[in-house]
Amino acid sequence: MDRNRKPGFCQVSWRPKVAGYEAHFGEEACLVGEGGSGAIFFSGCNLACVFCQTYEISRLGAGEEVSPERLAEIMLELKNSGCHNINLVSPTHQIRQILEALEIAISRGLDLPIVYNTGSYEALETLKALEGIVDIYLADFKVWDEEVAAKILEARDYPEVAQAALKEMYRQVGNLVCDEKGLARKGLILRHLVLPGGIAGTKEIFEFVKKELSQEIYINLMGHYHPEGEAFKYPPLDRPLTREEFEEALRLVKAFGFTRLDKTHWPLLALLWGEEIRE
């Protein structure tokens, strides 16, 4: 499809489309530090998650088209504001335009770690082209079962694609490395959003991670799921996650021997559920 003529499945055309940018303090502590993560939120997405919590941006295409030059300026603004990294949020479907902007920004002094914040629905050719450019892969593994993926992501092949993508990301950057201040410099951070009713396949996902990647992977097991977008049409996604469901997923992950667990958002979860998380 010629995206100069018509937007693609991702809801964007050829020019970069940005929904917003900021020094973001809602990411993992190793990305946020004192100055925040320099997040650039790209409009559209190559997935169609029915429960997406940024539905207006990812599915409805909210945002503003910019030039590669303006995108480079945004990156430099974030650097100059004190951000510790440039966090490209949902970049996959705009990566060629982003690379053009990065080349401009680097020529003008951008020297921060580049974070590739992805749902892991990535072509291997794309990832291989990013080797040596991306420092930190912030990657989500959403669901394991292809029938579930077809129903709630509109991507039946998501589990297969995500497995291959994560192997390539890990090959490039390895386990997470932080500096003396605890700030991420290089490596893979794996996110997994626990879904109600166990439909994400948490057990199978972490069996794969243990076998094919490493027990030293830095993991953010996320428990903040609540219905957004079209989730109300797809039980059990029509209800929030319970503390008991999150704790069961946590027990599974720890039983597999994973110890590098991000706990940045656990106090917020405790407030949400009115009780501390039992490890």
N, C-alpha and C positions, 0 to 999 in steps of 0.2 A: 504493500500500500504506500502511495505517495502522500506523506503527511504534510507536504506543502499544500495539497489540495483538500484533504479531509483528515480530521483527527483519527488516530488509531483506537484500538481497544482501550488503550491507556488514557484516552480522553485529552491528549495534547497533540499539537502539531509539531512542526520542525523546530521552532524557536524554544529556548528554555522557558519553562513556566514555573514560577515560584509563588507559593502560597504565603510565605513569610520567612523571616530569619531573625535570630536572636541569640544572645548568650543564654543558653538553656541550662537550667539547674534541676531538671527532672530525670536526667540520665544516671547511669551508674556513677558512684562516687569517684572512681578512678578516671572518669572522663570529665567530671564537673570541676573538681578542685575548688579553688577560690574564685576563679574568673569565669567559670561556666564553660560548657561545650558550645562551640560556634555552629549552631544547628541551622541548616538551610532546608526548608521543607518544600520538596518538589511536588507539584500538582500531578494528579493522575497516579496510576499504578498498573503493573502488568498482572496483578491478581485482582479478584473481585470478591474479597472476603465479605460475607454477609454481615459479619459482626464488627466490621472495621470501626474503630473508635475515632477516626478522623475521616468519616464517611464523606463529608462535603468536599474535602480536599482530594481524597483518593478516587472516589466514584463519581462525584459530580463535577470535578475539575475546577474547583474554586482556585483562583490565583491570577497572577498577572504575567504575561509574556515579557521577557527581558532579552536583551542582546547578550552574547557571550562576554562582551566588554563590561556590561553592567554586572553580570554575575561575578566576574573577577573582582570588580570594585566591592561587591558585597563581602566576598571572602576576605579582602584586605581590611574592610571596616570591622569585621569580626576579630581579626587579628589585633588591630589597633585598639579595640575595646578591652583587650586583656583575656580573650578566650584562649583555652589551652590546645584546641584542635579545631579542624574544620569537619563538621559532622554532616555528611551528605545523606539526607533522610529520603528514602525511596528514590534512589537515583537511576535504577536500572534502565528504564525506558528512555532516559535522556542522557545516557552516558557519553555519547559522542560530543554533544554540546558542552557537557561538563568538562570533558578533557580539553576542549578548546579554551574554556574559561580558565582552567587550572594552568595551562601553559602561559597564558597572559599574566595571571596572578603571581606565579612563581618567578617570572621574569621581572616582576616589580617588587619582589622581596618576600613573598609568602614562603614561610619555612616551618609551618606547624604540621604535626601529624595529620594525615588524611584518614578520616573514619568513613567507611562504606557501610551505611546502615540499611540492611537489606532483609527482605523476606525469604531470601535464598532460592528464589525461582530465577535462576541465573544460567545463561548459556556458558559452557566452558570456554568458548572462544572469547567471550567478553571478559571473564575472569582472568584468563591468561594474558589478555592485553593490559590488564591492570597491575600485573606483577611489577614491583618496584615503584609503583605510584601510590597504591593504597598501603598504609601502615597498619591500620587496625580494621579488621572485619567485625562489625557488630551485626551478627547474623541470627535470624529467628528460624527455628525449625517448628513449623506450625502443627502439622498433623501427619500421621503415619499411614493411615489407610487410604487407598486410592478412591474408594467409594465415598468416603467422607470428604476427601479433597474435591471430588467432582461436585458434590452437593453444596459445600459451603465456601469453596474457593474458586469454583468454576475452572479448575485445573486438575484433571484426573491424574496427570503425570507428575503432580507436585512432589510426592514422596520420592520418586526416583530421581527427579531433577535436583531436589534439595540435597539428597545424599551425595551425589556426584559433586555438586557445588561446594558443599562443606569440606569434602576431601581436598578439593583444589585450594580452597581458602586456607585450610590448615597446612597444606604443603608449602604454601607461599610464606606464611607468617608465623606458624607454630603457636605455642602456648603464649599466653599474655605475659608481657614483660612491662614492669612499672619502674619509674625512676625513684630517686631517693625521697621524693615528695609524695609518692604513692600515685603518681599520674601515669596513665597508660601511654606507652611509647610504641609498642608493636605487639601484634598477636591477634588471636581470635577470642572474641567474647560471644558465647552462645546464649541466646535468649530462648525461652520456651514459655509460652502463655498457657497455663493450665486451664482447660475448658471444662464446663459442667458435664457431669455424667461420664467423665473419662474418655470422651470421644476423640481427644487429641492423640491418644496412643502414647502417653508419656513413657510407659514401661518399654515399649518397643523402640522408641526414639533413643532412650539412654542406653539400651542394650547396644544399639548401633554405634553410638558415640564412644562407648567403652571399647568396643571391638575394633572399630575402624579409625578412630581418632586417638584419644588419650584420656586417661583418668585425671590428667592435670589440666583439662580444659576449664577455663573460668566460666561459670554458669550463673545466669540470672534466671532463676525459676520465678515466674511472675504470677501473682495471685490476684491481680486487680480486675479480672474479667467482670464486665457487666454488660447487659444487652444494649447494643447501639445499632444504627443502620437498619437492616432488615432482619436482625436476629430474632425478633419476636415471632417470625414465621417458621422458625426452625428449632423446636424443642429438642434437647434441653437448653439450647442457647438463649431461650427466652427468660432465663433467670440468672441472677448473679452466682458466682462461685461461692461455695461455703468454705469456712475455715477447715472443716474436716476433710474436704476434698483436696485442699491445698496441702494440708499436713500429710495426707496419704501419698501425694505426689512427692513431697519432700522426703518421706521415708524411703520411697523407691530409689530416688536419686542417691541418697546417702548409702543405701544398701549396696549399690553398684560401686561404691568406693570413691565417689566424687567428694572432694573436700573444699575446693575453691569456689565457694558459693557467695554470690553477692547478696548482701542483706540491707542494702541502702533503703529499700522501701518497706521493710518489715515493720517499722514503727507505725507507718501509715496503715498498713493492713491490720495491725493490732487495734488501732483506733476504729477502723471500719467494722471489725468484728466484735469489738468490745472485750477482747481477751488476747493475751500474749500468744504468739505462735509457739506450739510445743514442738521442740526439735527431737 
